[in-house]
Amino acid sequence: MELYKRGSRGEMVRQIQKALAGAGLKVIADGLFGIITEEAVRAFQLKNGLKADGVVGPATLAKLIPRRFKKSKRSITEIIMHCTATPEGREVSIDEIRKWHRQRGFADIGYHYVVHLDGSIEEGRDVDLVGAHCTGHNTHSIGVCYVGGMDKANRNPKDTRTIPQKSALLALLLDLKGYYPYAGIYGHNDFANKACPCFNARSEYRRV
């Protein structure tokens, strides 16, 4: 896992800063890891019995952003990203997705997690059960789906992820990589002739 320290920047730094602020420390979530963020990290580390070096590594991150989900008993080697292929801005309930999948003959919703427009995350199929989301890759994978993936006219594929969705997806993937550190992160389009999830997951999450 990448270390976050002075000079780091990006969405993950912003999530760290938000977690620090939530812990009562004075830091602005601007995505830039500067002196103020470093001092806040040191204070957090001291309070939690961690090495106070101002660097956010696996131990500090686990304390800052605790894992929220169940670990699968299966051997997981792939985390595969999907979209619902629904119009931009239109919310879709997990029950609606479950209905679509059952109509296709699935026993249950094919995905293990669904991320909604507001960034809320719902658990779908139990992670101990093999999913139904990527032919030939279901046995050793976790399926993660965000709501969206088409333009408003529902004609063309589009990366429609909202800012809350992007933040939630990153936090979820960090959780999952904590459980399955050797699992690669892929898009459905890495294994099938599809646009889904309408962005390059391997490139975007290469440092997770």
C-alpha positions as a printed Julia matrix, in Angstrom:
208×3 Matrix{Float64}:
   0.0     0.0     0.0
   1.23    3.5    -0.85
   2.45    5.73    1.98
   0.89    9.18    2.27
   3.19   11.92    3.55
   4.17   15.55    3.09
   4.0    16.33   -0.62
   1.34   13.71   -1.4
  -1.82   14.96   -3.06
  -5.09   13.72   -4.47
  -8.42   12.22   -3.48
  -6.96    9.79   -0.95
  -5.22   12.66    0.86
  -8.57   14.45    0.97
 -10.19   11.4     2.55
  -7.4    11.25    5.14
  -7.9    14.94    5.93
 -11.65   14.45    6.31
 -11.03   11.57    8.71
  -8.59   13.71   10.71
 -11.15   16.51   10.89
 -13.75   13.98   12.0
 -11.36   13.02   14.8
 -11.42   16.6    16.03
  -8.16   17.83   14.48
  -7.9    21.15   12.68
  -7.14   20.37    9.08
  -8.64   21.48    5.76
  -9.62   18.77    3.27
  -7.89   20.31    0.24
  -6.12   17.16   -1.01
  -2.64   18.59   -0.33
  -0.53   16.89    2.35
   1.35   19.82    3.89
   2.8    20.74    7.28
  -0.63   21.22    8.92
  -1.8    17.79    7.77
   1.48   16.23    8.88
   1.11   17.71   12.37
  -2.51   16.53   12.54
  -1.37   13.02   11.6
   1.29   13.11   14.34
  -1.31   14.18   16.9
  -3.65   11.4    15.77
  -0.86    8.84   15.94
   0.17    9.9    19.45
  -3.43    9.68   20.64
  -3.82    6.19   19.19
  -0.54    4.65   20.32
   1.04    4.66   16.87
   4.52    5.7    15.78
   4.24    9.49   15.51
   6.13   10.0    12.26
   3.48   12.04   10.42
   3.28    9.43    7.65
   0.04    7.63    6.89
   0.86    3.97    6.33
  -1.33    0.86    6.71
  -1.52    0.98   10.53
  -2.48    4.66   10.68
  -4.93    4.33    7.79
  -6.65    1.38    9.48
  -7.22    3.53   12.57
  -8.29    6.59   10.59
 -10.66    4.81    8.21
 -11.74    1.53    9.84
 -12.93   -1.29    7.62
 -16.68   -1.59    7.54
 -17.36   -4.75    5.62
 -17.09   -8.51    5.94
 -14.09  -10.41    4.6
 -14.87  -13.24    2.2
 -13.91  -16.81    3.04
 -13.14  -17.27   -0.65
  -9.69  -16.69   -2.12
 -10.01  -13.29   -3.81
  -7.58  -12.36   -6.58
  -9.64   -9.76   -8.48
 -11.84   -6.81   -7.58
 -13.9    -5.97  -10.65
 -15.59   -2.6   -11.22
 -18.96   -2.25  -12.95
 -21.69    0.29  -13.65
 -25.45   -0.2   -13.82
 -25.53    1.23  -17.39
 -28.34    3.6   -16.4
 -28.76    7.32  -17.28
 -26.66    9.97  -15.57
 -28.39   11.35  -12.48
 -30.97    8.58  -12.2
 -30.82    6.67   -8.93
 -31.4     2.92   -8.94
 -32.25    0.88   -5.87
 -30.47   -2.34   -5.04
 -33.83   -4.1    -5.16
 -34.32   -2.92   -8.73
 -30.91   -4.29   -9.73
 -31.74   -7.55   -7.94
 -34.99   -7.76   -9.92
 -33.11   -7.27  -13.22
 -30.65  -10.0   -12.36
 -33.31  -12.46  -11.23
 -35.14  -11.86  -14.5
 -31.93  -12.99  -16.22
 -32.0   -16.21  -14.2
 -29.56  -15.25  -11.43
 -30.24  -16.51   -7.91
 -29.67  -13.02   -6.51
 -28.07   -9.69   -7.43
 -24.79  -10.44   -9.16
 -22.71   -7.72   -7.49
 -21.35   -7.78   -3.96
 -21.47   -3.99   -3.47
 -23.45   -1.14   -5.04
 -22.41    2.52   -4.69
 -25.25    5.04   -5.05
 -25.22    8.61   -6.36
 -24.94   10.07   -2.86
 -21.95    7.85   -2.02
 -23.87    5.42    0.15
 -22.76    1.8    -0.18
 -25.07   -1.18   -0.02
 -24.05   -4.8     0.24
 -25.52   -7.07   -2.4
 -24.72  -10.76   -2.73
 -22.89  -12.13    0.31
 -19.13  -11.97   -0.29
 -18.79  -15.62    0.72
 -20.87  -16.51   -2.34
 -19.56  -16.52   -5.9
 -20.91  -13.5    -7.75
 -22.49  -13.26  -11.21
 -20.9   -10.19  -12.76
 -17.98  -11.2   -15.02
 -17.99  -14.41  -17.02
 -14.96  -16.58  -16.3
 -13.86  -14.45  -13.34
 -16.59  -14.85  -10.74
 -15.09  -17.62   -8.6
 -12.21  -15.58   -7.17
 -13.52  -12.03   -7.5
 -15.55   -9.33   -5.78
 -17.99   -7.34   -7.92
 -18.35   -3.61   -7.21
 -20.93   -1.58   -9.12
 -21.69    2.15   -9.18
 -25.05    3.54  -10.26
 -24.76    5.25  -13.64
 -22.55    4.73  -16.67
 -24.69    6.23  -19.45
 -25.3     9.8   -20.59
 -28.57   11.5   -19.69
 -30.14   10.48  -22.98
 -29.2     6.86  -22.22
 -27.5     6.57  -25.61
 -23.76    6.59  -24.97
 -21.5     5.16  -22.27
 -20.16    7.82  -19.91
 -18.25    8.0   -16.66
 -21.05    9.57  -14.61
 -19.59    9.02  -11.14
 -20.5    11.83   -8.77
 -17.91   13.24   -6.37
 -19.53   11.32   -3.47
 -19.42    8.13   -5.54
 -15.73    8.59   -6.33
 -14.94    9.12   -2.66
 -17.04    6.12   -1.59
 -15.52    3.86   -4.24
 -12.02    4.77   -3.15
 -12.84    4.16    0.52
 -14.48    0.83   -0.33
 -11.51   -0.28   -2.42
  -9.15    0.58    0.42
 -11.25   -1.62    2.68
 -11.19   -4.45    0.17
  -7.46   -4.18   -0.48
  -6.94   -4.38    3.27
  -8.71   -7.73    3.22
  -7.3    -8.91   -0.11
  -3.89   -7.21   -0.48
  -2.86   -9.3    -3.48
  -6.08   -8.76   -5.45
  -5.84   -6.66   -8.59
  -8.41   -3.96   -9.36
  -9.93   -4.19  -12.84
 -12.81   -2.9   -14.9
 -15.34   -5.2   -16.55
 -13.93   -3.85  -19.82
 -10.6    -5.53  -19.04
 -12.26   -8.92  -19.5
 -15.11   -8.31  -21.94
 -15.87   -6.24  -25.02
 -17.88   -3.72  -23.0
 -17.56   -0.06  -22.04
 -18.46   -0.88  -18.42
 -17.48    0.71  -16.04
 -16.79    3.56  -18.51
 -13.41    4.52  -17.07
  -9.98    2.9   -16.79
 -10.14    1.24  -13.38
  -6.68   -0.33  -13.61
  -5.07    3.05  -14.23
  -7.14    5.07  -11.77
  -6.66    2.67   -8.87
  -3.15    1.46   -9.63
  -1.83    2.91   -6.36
  -4.58    1.57   -4.1
